[in-house]
């Protein structure tokens, strides 16, 4: 009988052989946004033998060297640099692009890429606002493009196993889920406006958003906490938990959204809430979302997690200190199964799924329609926070009924720029 170690070694060897065999059918990839997550994705995609990183693109020249060195270290090739994503999209040899820009560029870059005939792997949330998300779906459909959102749980083995347990009826009738994002974030303090660094094309970085003066507290990563560019931690990280909750419940779009969101702790330049408690009511099912990004102690031993409640038990899904997994509890609340100490995360499963779908033309695990439906929860929760009112949502028309101000927040105003999405 083959022991576990031998089995895993054989599986790894088979995987490597498959990758080498497919190298002749190589996907030419461009990466747009190469600081932070984009740099990590460039390194991860470059490890696939059937992928060539053809271009690295960023409006800040300072981030190129580290990202290019990472790729070169992994695959022995150093991709060239471009500041302008249009040059990358004009390259007929590019099959697909990875987009890891600030949120306000997700939809414009995705739509431009689809219209240029490229497949897209785009980071979450799908869009800066709800209307843009629908335009991304439409762009993918009219161009017959593969578009994957970076909601990695859709390809994570432990998540897939947990969803299968739920579907099998193991915890009975499922009607409610709770998602939480209670990781500790930083107080960003206060910064004065200043001139942008000479290496930064700040006009292109701003893109179609309102032009504001350059400020370090609205730039690298900290843009997440400003409405002009980001969607707060609800869109930054909460989308992962909300997507898992929606997936587990088999839910579409909510009919009522209620709750609150505001700054209660940080006294800094952040505009977006540091505390939220939002309920998404589907009529027959409910998702509750809780966010506290100023607490260091987590909840249920997790900084971010999801609990699915059924008539015969419950299941917690997420990441414990060092491992992804799930914990299954029976009707009496007794721990019945625990993979949080034994499960493994291959790390690259979601990216591998995208490349496989670029080749097969099948829909990926985090297909843009799925990603849009999960991202819209973030947009609706943020609207509740910003207006201070509960809202009713028409899922078919993707509009907010009876509240003109809230409904207007499903879109945004754009300055004149070559990247303004079609149809806004």
DAKAJO-V416749 format. One record per residue. RES is the residue in three letters. SS is DSSP state (alpha for helix, beta for strand, coil for the rest). OMEGA is omega in radians with two decimals (none if undefined). Layout:
res = {RES,RES}
ss = {SS,SS}
omega = {OMEGA,OMEGA}
This chain:
res = {UNK,UNK,UNK,UNK,UNK,UNK,UNK,UNK,UNK,UNK,UNK,UNK,UNK,UNK,UNK,UNK,UNK,UNK,UNK,UNK,UNK,UNK,UNK,UNK,UNK,UNK,UNK,UNK,UNK,UNK,UNK,UNK,UNK,UNK,UNK,UNK,UNK,UNK,UNK,UNK,UNK,UNK,UNK,UNK,UNK,UNK,UNK,UNK,UNK,UNK,UNK,UNK,UNK,UNK,UNK,UNK,UNK,UNK,UNK,UNK,UNK,UNK,UNK,UNK,UNK,UNK,UNK,UNK,UNK,UNK,UNK,UNK,UNK,UNK,UNK,UNK,UNK,UNK,UNK,UNK,UNK,UNK,UNK,UNK,UNK,UNK,UNK,UNK,UNK,UNK,UNK,UNK,UNK,UNK,UNK,UNK,UNK,UNK,UNK,UNK,UNK,UNK,UNK,UNK,UNK,UNK,UNK,UNK,UNK,UNK,UNK,UNK,UNK,UNK,UNK,UNK,UNK,UNK,UNK,UNK,UNK,UNK,UNK,UNK,UNK,UNK,UNK,UNK,UNK,UNK,UNK,UNK,UNK,UNK,UNK,UNK,UNK,UNK,UNK,UNK,UNK,UNK,UNK,UNK,UNK,UNK,UNK,UNK,UNK,UNK,UNK,UNK,UNK,UNK,UNK,UNK,UNK,UNK,UNK,UNK,UNK,UNK,UNK,UNK,UNK,UNK,UNK,UNK,UNK,UNK,UNK,UNK,UNK,UNK,UNK,UNK,UNK,UNK,UNK,UNK,UNK,UNK,UNK,UNK,UNK,UNK,UNK,UNK,UNK,UNK,UNK,UNK,UNK,UNK,UNK,UNK,UNK,UNK,UNK,UNK,UNK,UNK,UNK,UNK,UNK,UNK,UNK,UNK,UNK,UNK,UNK,UNK,UNK,UNK,UNK,UNK,UNK,UNK,UNK,UNK,UNK,UNK,UNK,UNK,UNK,UNK,UNK,UNK,UNK,UNK,UNK,UNK,UNK,UNK,UNK,UNK,UNK,UNK,UNK,UNK,UNK,UNK,UNK,UNK,UNK,UNK,UNK,UNK,UNK,UNK,UNK,UNK,UNK,UNK,UNK,UNK,UNK,UNK,UNK,UNK,UNK,UNK,UNK,UNK,UNK,UNK,UNK,UNK,UNK,UNK,UNK,UNK,UNK,UNK,UNK,UNK,UNK,UNK,UNK,UNK,UNK,UNK,UNK,UNK,UNK,UNK,UNK,UNK,UNK,UNK,UNK,UNK,UNK,UNK,UNK,UNK,UNK,UNK,UNK,UNK,UNK,UNK,UNK,UNK,UNK,UNK,UNK,UNK,UNK,UNK,UNK,UNK,UNK,UNK,UNK,UNK,UNK,UNK,UNK,UNK,UNK,UNK,UNK,UNK,UNK,UNK,UNK,UNK,UNK,UNK,UNK,UNK,UNK,UNK,UNK,UNK,UNK,UNK,UNK,UNK,UNK,UNK,UNK,UNK,UNK,UNK,UNK,UNK,UNK,UNK,UNK,UNK,UNK,UNK,UNK,UNK,UNK,UNK,UNK,UNK,UNK,UNK,UNK,UNK,UNK,UNK,UNK,UNK,UNK,UNK,UNK,UNK,UNK,UNK,UNK,UNK,UNK,UNK,UNK,UNK,UNK,UNK,UNK,UNK,UNK,UNK,UNK,UNK,UNK,UNK,UNK,UNK,UNK,UNK,UNK,UNK,UNK,UNK,UNK,UNK,UNK,UNK,UNK,UNK,UNK,UNK,UNK,UNK,UNK,UNK,UNK,UNK,UNK,UNK,UNK,UNK,UNK,UNK,UNK,UNK,UNK,UNK,UNK,UNK}
ss = {coil,coil,coil,alpha,alpha,alpha,alpha,alpha,alpha,alpha,alpha,alpha,alpha,alpha,alpha,alpha,alpha,alpha,alpha,alpha,alpha,coil,coil,coil,coil,coil,beta,beta,beta,beta,beta,beta,coil,coil,coil,coil,alpha,alpha,alpha,alpha,alpha,alpha,alpha,alpha,alpha,alpha,coil,coil,coil,coil,beta,beta,beta,beta,beta,beta,beta,coil,coil,beta,alpha,alpha,alpha,alpha,alpha,alpha,alpha,alpha,alpha,alpha,alpha,alpha,alpha,alpha,alpha,coil,coil,coil,coil,beta,beta,beta,coil,coil,alpha,alpha,alpha,alpha,alpha,coil,coil,coil,coil,coil,coil,beta,beta,beta,beta,coil,coil,coil,alpha,alpha,alpha,alpha,alpha,alpha,alpha,alpha,alpha,alpha,alpha,alpha,alpha,coil,coil,coil,beta,beta,beta,beta,coil,coil,coil,coil,coil,coil,coil,alpha,alpha,alpha,alpha,alpha,alpha,alpha,alpha,alpha,alpha,alpha,alpha,alpha,alpha,coil,coil,coil,beta,beta,beta,coil,coil,alpha,alpha,alpha,coil,coil,alpha,alpha,alpha,alpha,alpha,alpha,alpha,alpha,alpha,alpha,alpha,coil,coil,coil,coil,coil,coil,beta,beta,beta,beta,beta,beta,beta,beta,coil,coil,coil,coil,coil,coil,coil,coil,coil,coil,coil,coil,coil,coil,coil,coil,coil,coil,beta,coil,alpha,alpha,alpha,alpha,alpha,coil,coil,coil,coil,coil,coil,coil,coil,coil,alpha,alpha,alpha,coil,coil,coil,alpha,alpha,alpha,alpha,coil,coil,coil,coil,coil,coil,alpha,alpha,alpha,alpha,alpha,alpha,alpha,alpha,alpha,alpha,alpha,alpha,alpha,alpha,alpha,alpha,alpha,alpha,coil,coil,coil,coil,coil,coil,beta,beta,beta,beta,beta,beta,beta,coil,coil,coil,coil,coil,coil,coil,coil,coil,coil,coil,coil,beta,beta,beta,beta,beta,beta,beta,coil,coil,coil,coil,beta,beta,beta,beta,beta,beta,beta,coil,coil,coil,coil,coil,coil,beta,coil,coil,beta,coil,beta,beta,beta,beta,beta,beta,beta,coil,coil,beta,beta,beta,beta,beta,beta,beta,beta,coil,coil,beta,beta,beta,beta,beta,beta,beta,coil,coil,coil,coil,coil,beta,beta,beta,beta,coil,coil,coil,coil,coil,coil,coil,coil,coil,coil,alpha,alpha,alpha,alpha,alpha,alpha,alpha,alpha,alpha,alpha,alpha,alpha,coil,coil,coil,coil,coil,coil,beta,alpha,alpha,alpha,alpha,alpha,alpha,alpha,alpha,alpha,alpha,alpha,alpha,alpha,alpha,alpha,alpha,alpha,alpha,alpha,alpha,coil,coil,coil,beta,beta,beta,beta,coil,coil,coil,coil,beta,beta,beta,coil,coil,alpha,alpha,alpha,alpha,alpha,coil,coil,coil,coil,coil,coil,coil,coil,coil,coil,coil,coil,coil,coil,coil,coil}
omega = {3.13,3.11,-3.04,-3.10,3.12,3.13,-3.12,3.11,3.12,3.12,3.14,3.12,3.12,3.13,-3.14,3.11,3.14,3.14,-3.14,-3.13,-3.08,-3.08,3.12,3.10,-2.95,3.08,3.11,-2.95,2.96,-3.12,-3.08,-3.03,-2.94,3.02,3.07,-3.08,3.12,3.08,3.12,3.13,3.10,3.12,-3.09,3.12,-3.10,3.11,3.10,-3.12,-3.11,3.10,2.98,3.06,-3.01,-3.14,2.89,-3.02,3.06,3.13,3.11,-3.09,-3.05,-3.06,-3.04,-2.97,-3.09,-3.14,-3.14,3.11,3.08,-3.13,-3.13,3.12,-3.08,-2.97,3.08,3.14,-3.12,-3.06,3.06,-3.08,2.95,3.08,-2.94,-3.11,3.13,3.08,3.10,-3.11,3.11,-3.13,-3.09,-3.14,3.14,3.13,-3.01,3.11,2.99,-3.09,3.14,-3.13,2.89,-3.03,-3.04,3.09,-3.07,-3.10,3.13,-3.11,3.13,-3.11,3.08,-3.13,3.11,-3.13,3.09,3.09,-3.14,2.94,-2.96,2.86,-3.06,-3.14,3.14,-0.22,-3.08,-2.95,3.05,3.12,-2.97,-3.12,3.13,3.14,3.10,3.10,3.08,3.09,-3.12,3.12,3.10,-3.09,-3.06,3.13,-3.13,-3.09,2.97,3.12,-3.11,3.03,-3.08,3.04,-2.90,-3.13,3.13,3.13,-3.08,-3.08,-3.11,3.10,3.13,3.13,3.13,3.12,3.12,3.07,3.12,-3.13,-3.11,-3.12,-3.05,3.12,3.06,3.13,-3.06,-3.07,-3.04,3.04,3.03,3.11,3.13,3.10,-3.06,3.09,-3.12,3.05,-3.08,2.85,-3.04,3.09,-3.09,3.10,3.02,3.02,-3.11,3.04,3.09,3.09,-3.10,-3.14,-3.03,3.00,-3.00,3.11,3.11,3.09,3.11,3.09,-3.10,3.13,3.07,3.12,3.05,3.06,3.08,3.08,-3.13,3.13,3.00,-3.04,-2.97,-3.13,-3.08,3.03,3.14,-2.96,-3.14,-3.01,-3.12,-3.05,-2.97,-3.09,-3.14,-3.13,3.02,3.09,-3.09,-3.08,-3.12,-3.14,3.10,-3.11,3.12,3.10,3.10,-3.13,-3.13,3.11,-3.11,-3.13,-3.04,-3.03,3.12,3.11,-3.10,3.10,3.11,3.11,-3.08,3.07,-3.10,3.03,3.11,3.03,3.10,-3.02,-3.06,3.04,-3.03,-3.08,3.14,3.04,-3.00,-3.07,2.94,-3.12,3.11,2.98,-2.99,3.09,3.07,-3.04,-3.14,-3.08,3.13,-3.14,-3.07,2.95,3.03,3.13,3.12,3.13,3.01,-3.04,3.09,-3.13,-3.06,-2.93,3.07,3.11,-3.07,3.13,-3.13,2.99,3.11,-3.12,3.14,3.03,3.12,-3.06,3.09,-3.11,-3.08,3.13,3.12,-3.14,3.05,3.14,3.07,-3.10,2.97,-2.91,-3.09,-3.07,2.95,3.12,3.09,3.05,-3.10,-3.14,-3.12,-3.07,3.13,-3.13,3.14,3.12,-3.08,-3.11,-3.07,3.09,-3.05,3.12,-3.02,-3.05,3.11,3.12,-3.12,3.03,-3.06,-3.03,-3.09,3.10,3.10,3.11,3.13,-3.12,3.11,-3.12,3.00,-3.13,-3.03,-3.05,3.02,3.09,-3.14,-3.08,3.13,-3.07,-2.94,3.08,3.05,-3.12,3.11,-3.10,3.07,3.14,-3.12,3.05,3.11,-3.13,-3.14,3.08,3.11,3.09,3.05,-3.13,-3.03,-3.14,-3.05,-3.10,2.97,-3.07,3.01,-2.99,3.03,-3.07,-3.12,3.14,-3.09,3.11,3.10,-3.04,2.94,-3.13,-3.04,-3.12,3.14,-3.14,3.12,-3.12,3.01,3.11,3.01,3.01,-3.11,2.97,-3.13,-3.09,-3.07,-3.07,3.14,-3.08,3.08,3.01,-3.11,none}
